[in-house]
Amino acid sequence: MIIEGLLTTANQAGVPHVAPMGPLVDEQLRTWLLRPYRTSCTFQNLQLRPYCTFHIIDDVLPVVRLILGHDAGLLMDYHDCGAWVLRDACRWFHLEVTQQNCSQLRTELSCRLIDQQELRAHGGWNRAQHSILEIAILVTRTHLTGISPICEQMRELQTIVDKTGGSREVEAWELLRTFVTQYRESENLE
Ligand SMILES: Cc1cc2nc3c(=O)[nH]c(=O)nc-3n(C[C@H](O)[C@H](O)[C@H](O)COP(=O)(O)O)c2cc1C
């Protein structure tokens, strides 16, 4: 299965980077296959230092802020094992890339689990969060699909967000709406 979360890597100078990522995992979370695009900063970092930390989270606001290029305001701690750990995560997994297939634009990096820790309980399922994740993924593909599929999906999911979202989800949704509005305005200017 694929789980969505946040991945921290570090560049050669040791400066951490965080990006939303959806690795393929087994149900026991022991085997990990990351699939970053060759063009991503995450991939470039992993070529320099083959270590990363995947985080299970229950807040979609930083995901949306990151994909829109805003400051996500995430706090990180450097762990003894070499992991950059997000303080607000529910659980983290420190990984080492052991094998890679970079023949396609979307690479496949097999990882070994080095260490893991549960920091707190997951907040539970929320339909607004899942709806926002769907739109966030679509937003990262706008250069391939254009804006229309996003507008269509947002219209369908609006009621769920209104009915089930809390303040974090409302803020994330508003950021996505602003992105769509600005994108359409820029299209009309062309
Ligand atoms: C929930 C979610 C999952 C994602 N999973 C992946 C992924 O598996 N591989 C990938 O290359 N980009 C993925 N993306 C998109 C990247 O986060 C995004 O394109 C980012 O700009 C690339 O990462 P970078 O900051 O390392 O350049 C995902 C985005 C979201 C919102």
The ligand as an ORCA input file, in Angstrom:
! r2SCAN-3c Opt
* xyz 0 1
  C       0.444     13.586     -0.452
  C       1.542     13.804     -1.458
  C       2.335     12.731     -1.852
  C       3.388     12.922     -2.781
  N       4.165     11.862     -3.140
  C       5.186     12.054     -4.005
  C       6.038     10.963     -4.389
  O       5.852      9.815     -3.971
  N       7.069     11.252     -5.258
  C       7.302     12.521     -5.729
  O       8.259     12.719     -6.474
  N       6.492     13.549     -5.391
  C       5.463     13.349     -4.557
  N       4.662     14.386     -4.212
  C       4.941     15.705     -4.765
  C       6.100     16.358     -4.080
  O       5.888     16.548     -2.694
  C       6.326     17.731     -4.727
  O       6.330     17.619     -6.118
  C       7.607     18.354     -4.304
  O       7.717     19.623     -4.895
  C       8.839     17.599     -4.729
  O       9.591     17.510     -3.677
  P      10.914     18.392     -3.423
  O      10.530     19.468     -2.434
  O      11.805     17.362     -2.867
  O      11.389     18.981     -4.749
  C       3.606     14.204     -3.310
  C       2.791     15.277     -2.927
  C       1.755     15.080     -2.027
  C       0.873     16.230     -1.645
*
